Amino acid sequence: MTLLNKKANQNDRISDLPSNVIDEILGNLRIRDQVRTSILSRKWRYMWTSVPHLCFDNDFFRRHMHGDDPYPLVYKIITHVLMLHNGPIHKFSIAIWRDYGFEISIEKLIMWIPFMSNNIKHLELLTYCAREDENQMPDILFSCKELTYFKLSSFNLYIPHNFYGFKKLLELHLDCIEIESSALESFMSACPFLEKLYLDCCSGCDNLVISSPSLKVLVLELVDTESVCLKKAVNLIDFTLTACRSRVSIKSLPKIKRFSLDGWDQHEDIVPATLLTSSFSSLEYLKLGGLKLNERGELLHIVSILKSAPSLVKLNIKIFTEVNTTQMMEHSKELECCSCFPKLQTVNVIIFVGAYPWQHTLCLIKFILANSASLKTLTFYFCSHDKLDAPMLLKVSQDFLRMERASPRAQVNFLRTTFGQKHLNI
């Protein structure tokens, strides 16, 4: 071997890496960069063809969506990559913003899926079809028996008669999917190990019933659903519900440890009092967003929710509006000291309002401080477009200092902030 060849071999150490390490490196590159590694050396010329992860993301479509008719080129590239691929495909992802107007036709999906159906574990189809008659989810997708992760957007989901389930599926995301509750139940019953379910802006389920005993995490963003029944989801521990455009009521709920609720107007209808004692006794994390403490009854309902969670450790509250008033909150037995939060350690309160004072918000904070013996920090964020003057800030800080605290080490922080700051996403 010549000295030149020896030197070349010494400089090409990357080619001597274990195959799983090379696959990991290539798997973290965009498809365009994967192909470009073919110029590194002879050994790397076809390495990209065996990468088990293929991702055609927004960057891929942005680079190719030009000219009068870019669709044939994009179809050709994806088809060419799949045809040249040598080895199993464990992850396949198509993710494109609707702004580019690209449509993945059902015919193309039917052609592409067989290239990966025997080995695919992670499948994402985040795109849309413009014509309603093409929105039907193709049967070929149900042939992917090895799936552990499935994310799908903008299809009509129905269950074929010959579908026997995704026996290995652990996580399911459905985004802008039209599906009836009975069809969803049938689908989930055929996925015996499903642990995480995400339904985002899905339609067709007036009364949503979820009874999967294996489910642990459930995230719902509802559009037109009227009720949610989770009675048989006995192992559910983490439940997130966003109901910005839906008046929904939770009919049944198992004992959970984490609960997040956002975008709600009639909170007493969403979380009826009958659920509180039976479902919140083991709750450790609670997030309440979109609160409007304009009425005394709304404040007392929030207090009743908190009282039903004696195991609470962390509490996040977002209050978006409250009528500004100087009227003092009348005495109420519900707000008396009862030491009902023995484990609560961290509280974050955000209020999006204008002028001070906010009597109901102050009553809520006072109630929390007086009943949290283990409290470490309570942070109050005031979020407004307008600047607070110095006298107002002094008045707020004085009110906080005068509040009774059950925990001698409790630290109360008051922070001014503006709309849109990242730390408000608590």
N, C-alpha and C positions, 0 to 999 in steps of 0.2 A: 504494500500500500504506500502510495507516495505521501510525502510530507503535506502536500496540498489537501489530499483526501482526509488525512488524519486531522488536520486543522478544521476542515469542514464538518467532520463528525463531532469534534469537540464543541464547535459553535452551534450545533443543531441539537442541543440538549433537550429542547422542548419536545422534539419528536420521540424521545425516549421515555417520556412520562407515561404512567399507566393509562390504559385506554379509558378507564372511568374518570380520570382526572381531565383528560383531553375532552371527553364528552361534556364534562361539567363546564369547562372553559368555553367550548363552542355553544353550549346551551344557554349561556348568558349573553351571547352576542345576537344582534339583529340578524335576520336572514340574509340581508345584503352583505354584512360583514362576515358571516359564516362562509359564504361563497368566495369572498375575496381572500380567505386564508389559503385557497388553492395555489396561490402564487408564492407561498413561503418556501416550499421545497417540493421535490418529487413525492416525498412521503405524505405531504399535506394536500396533494392535488385532489384526492377524492375523499379526504376525511370528513368533509362537511356532509357528504351523502349518507353518512351513517349516524348523524346526530339524532338522538331520540326525541329531541324537543324542536318543534317547528312553530314559529310564531309570526304570523302576518299581522303586524300591528298598524296603528295609525300612521307611523312613520313610513312604512312600506307603501301604503296606499297614497299617502301624500306625494311621494316621489314619482308615482306612476300615473296619477290621475291628471293627465294633461293631454292636450290635443282634442280633436273633435270626437273621437270614439275610443277612449282608453280601455274600455271593458275587455275587448279581445286580448289585449296585451297582458292585462292583469290575470285573466283566466289562464292564459298560456303559460305565464311564469309559475303560477301555483301548481298547475298540472304538470309542468316540466320538472319542478322540484320533487313532486311526489313520485313521478315515474322513475327519476334517477335515484331515488332514495334506496339505500341498501341496508336493510336491518329493520328492527322493530321501531315503531313510532309510539312513544309513551305519552307524549303531550302534543296536542295540536290546538292552535288558537288563531282565530280570526277576530280582530277587534278594530272597528272602523267607526269614526264619527259620521253622523248622518249628513254633516255639511257637505261631504264630497259626493253625495247622491249616488253612491255605488250600491248596486243590488246583487246579492248573492242568489243566483237562481237555484231553484230546487233541483233542476237537471244537473247542475255542477256539483251540488252536495252529494247527489246520488252517485256521481262519477268518482268523487274524491274519497268518500267514506270507506269503500272497500280496500283502499290502500293501507288503512290503519285499523280496521275494525277488530282484528284478532288480538291486538296488543295495546290499544289505546287505553290509558288510565285517566288522563286529564284532558277534557274536551271543553273548549270555549267557542261558541258561535255568537259573537256580539255584533250583529248587523241587522239589516231589515230587508224585507221584500216590499216593493211599492204596491203591487197589485194584490188585492185581498184574496183572489183565487189561488195565489201562490204562497199564502202564509201557512198552509198546512204543513206541520212537521213531518218530514219524510220517514217512512217506516224503517229505512235503512239505518237510521240512528239507533234504533232499538236492538240492533245486532251487536253493539259494542258492549259485550258482556263483562269486560274487565274494568269498566269505569269505576273509579273511586271518587272522582270530582267531575261535575257536569254543570256548566253554566250556559244558559240559553236565553236569547232575547228576541222578542218580536215574532213569535210564531203562535199558531193555534195548536195547543197541545191536546192530543187525544191518545187513548190507549188502544192499540190494536188487539184483536182477540188472541193472537198467538204470542203475546208478550208475557214472558215468564219472570221478568224482573231483572233489575241490576243487583245481583246478589252481593256485590262488593262495594256498592256506592256508599260513601261516607258523607259527602257534602253536595248539596244541590242548590243552585241559584237559578231562579226564574225571574226574568226582567221583561216587563211589558208583554206578558203572556196572557192569552185568553184561555181560560180553563174552568170548567165547572167543578164545584166542590167534590162531587162524587167521583169525577175523573182523577182529581188530585189524591183523594183517599185511595183509590184503586192503584194509582202509581206508587204511592208511598208504602202501601201494604206489600208491594212487590219488591221493596228495598228494605230488607229486614235489619240492616245494620246502619241505616241512615242516622247520622248524629247531628248534622247542621242543615237547616233549611232557611233559605232567604227568598222571600216573595216581595218583589219591588214593582209597584204600580201594576199589578196583575188584575185582570177583570174577569167577570163571569161567576164569581163566588159571592152570592148574596149572604149566605150563611156558611161560614168557613168552619169545618170540623176537622181537627187534626188529632189523630189518635195513635200515632206511631209510638210504641213503647220504648224504642231505642233513641228517640230524639232528645238531644241535650241543649241545643241552641236553636232558637227560633227568632228570626228578624222579619217583621212585617211592615210594609209601607202600603197602606190600603187606599183604594180609590172609591169603590162603591159597595163595600162589604158592610152589612148591617150588624152581624154578630160573629163572635169568635168563641168556639168551644174547644177547650184543651183538656177536658176531664181525663181522658185516657192516655195522655202524654205524660205518664207517671214519672219518667226520669228527666223531665225538662227542668233545667236549673237556671237558664239564661234566656230572658224574653224581652225583646225590643219591639215596641209598637209605635209607628208614626201614622197619625190619622188626620193629616192636614186637610184632605178633601173628602173625608168620610165620617159620618156620624155612626160610630160603631160601639157596641157594648160587649164586654167580656162576660160570657155566660158561665164559664167554669175555668178554673186555673189550679194546677197542682202546686204544691209547696215549692217555691223557687228561691234561688239565692241572689239573682241579679234581675232587676226590672228597670227598663227605661221606657218612658212614655213621653211623646213629644207631639206638638201640633194639635192640642185638644182644646175645645171650647167648653163642652158640657162634661167636665171630668167626673161628676157624680154619676152620669149615665154610662161612661166608659168603665169605671171601676166601682161597681155597686158595693154598698156597705156589707152585703152578705158575703162578699169574697174576702174581706180584709182579714178576719181572724183565722180563716181556714188556709189561706194561701201565703200570707206574709210573715208568718211566725219565724221562718228561717231566713228571711231576707237579710243579706249582708251589704248589698249595693243598691241604691235607689237613685234614679235620675228622673226628675220631673221638669219637662220643658214646655214652654208656651203658656205658662200660667197667667191668668188674668184675675188678680185679687181685687176686683172692684166691689165685691159684695162680702158681707160678713160670713154668709153661708159657705162661700168658696174657701175662705180661710179655714173655717172649722172642718171642712171636708179634708183639706190637706193635713190638718192636725190629726184627724182620725186615721188617716193613712199612716202617718208617722207613728202613732201610738200602737198600731197593729204590727210594728216591726221592731221588737225588742232586741233582735240580734244585729241591728243595723250598725255597720262600721263606717261606711262612706255615703255621703248625701250630696247630690248636685241638684240645684234648683235654678231655673231660668224664668224670670218674671218679665213679661213683655209690656204689659200696660197695667196701670193702676190709677184710678181717679185720684187726683191730688186734692187733699182735704185737710183741714185743721181739726176736724171733728175727732174726738178721742174715741178709741175703741171701748165699748162698754164691757164691764166685767163679765166673764163667762167661766163657768166651772170647767169647760173643756180646756181652758188655757191655764188652769192652776197647776202648780208644781206637783209632779207625780213621779219624778226620777225614772222616766220610761225609756231612756236611752243609755243603758249601762255600758254599752260597747262602742258607741259612736265616737269616732276619733277625728274625722275630717269632714268639714262642711264647706261647700262653695255655693255662694248665692250671687247670681247676676241679675241686675234689674235694668231694663231698657225703658227709661222714662225721662221726663223733663224736670219740672220743679220739685223741690222738697217741701213738705214731708210726705212720706208714704206710710200711713198708719198701719195698714194691714201687714205690710212687709216687715215693719219694725216689730209688730206683735209676734210675727212668726219667728223672727230672729231671737227676740227676747225669750220666747217659749223654748227654743232649742237650747240656748245658753243655760237656762235655768234647770234643764232636765238632762244634761249630758255630763255625767260625772267623770268620764274618761276622755273628754274632748281635748284635742291637742291644738287644732287650728280651725278657725272660722274665717274665711276670706270673703269679703263683700266687694263685688265689682259693680261700680256705677258706670253704666254705658250710656252716653248721650252725645248728640251732635254739638250741643252747646257746652261752653266752658262753665265750670262751677266757680263762683267767686269765693274769696277767702272766708268771709263770714259764714257762708253756707257750709263750707268744709269743716269749719270749727264747730258749728252746731251739730253736724253729723257725728263727728268724733266724740263730742261730749255725750251725745245720746248713747253711743256704744259703750263708753266708759262707765256710764251709770247703770248699765244692765247687770243684773245679778248673774253670777256664773257658778254653776255646780262644780266645775273643775277648776281648782286653784292654778293649774298650769295652762289653762286655755289661753291661746294667743289669738287676738282678733285683729285682722288686717283689713284696712279700707283702701281700695285702689280705684283711681280714676282710669278710665280706659275709653277707647273709641270703637265704633262699629267695625266689625270685620277682623279684629285682631285675633291671631291664631290661638292665644291662650284662653280665649273664650270658649273654645270647643272642648269643654271639660266633661 
